[in-house]
Structures are given as C-alpha cells and as structure tokens.
C-alpha cells in the first residue's frame, strides 16, 4: 500500500514490491486468521487489492515473486539487488 501514495513514492529512493497472487494471499490469510468469510474476501479484499495494491507494481524498482520462495530466498534477492545498485 505504501506505493499507492504519490507523495510517499517521491521520497523513496528504492521501491521493492513483494508479489503474491491474491488467491495465495487469501489462502495464507485464512490460515492465520481462521477467517473463511467468502463474502468479505470477494466484496472487500479482492476489489481493494485490485484497486489499490495491484496497480502499484509498476512503481517498483524490484518486483519479487514470493509465492514459491522462503524468507531467506527473498532476502537474498533483495540483498543482491541492493548491492548491485550500490546501496549495500
């Protein structure tokens, strides 16, 4: 959501988007919240994801698909990217 606001994007030097398919995200969310509310998912979560989150991918300097990666793999991708652009 942070990339949605132009004012915030403009002050960030580097923007990283961790991409996860909405269905996978809902599945993970349901596991941790015990929330199996299909109506809420279909009427609130998915539309808000499509309206506010998904469009912000285009502003990212790095897009990481995280669905099939563990935390260490994501860290390594981000770390390598930051090293390559001279931040680390």
Secondary structure as GFF3:
##gff-version 3
##sequence-region A 1 88
A	DSSP	three_ten_helix	2	4	.	.	.	ID=ss1
A	DSSP	alpha_helix	6	11	.	.	.	ID=ss2
A	DSSP	beta_strand	16	19	.	.	.	ID=ss3
A	DSSP	alpha_helix	22	33	.	.	.	ID=ss4
A	DSSP	alpha_helix	38	40	.	.	.	ID=ss5
A	DSSP	pi_helix	41	45	.	.	.	ID=ss6
A	DSSP	alpha_helix	46	48	.	.	.	ID=ss7
A	DSSP	pi_helix	49	53	.	.	.	ID=ss8
A	DSSP	three_ten_helix	54	59	.	.	.	ID=ss9
A	DSSP	beta_strand	62	65	.	.	.	ID=ss10
A	DSSP	alpha_helix	71	84	.	.	.	ID=ss11
###
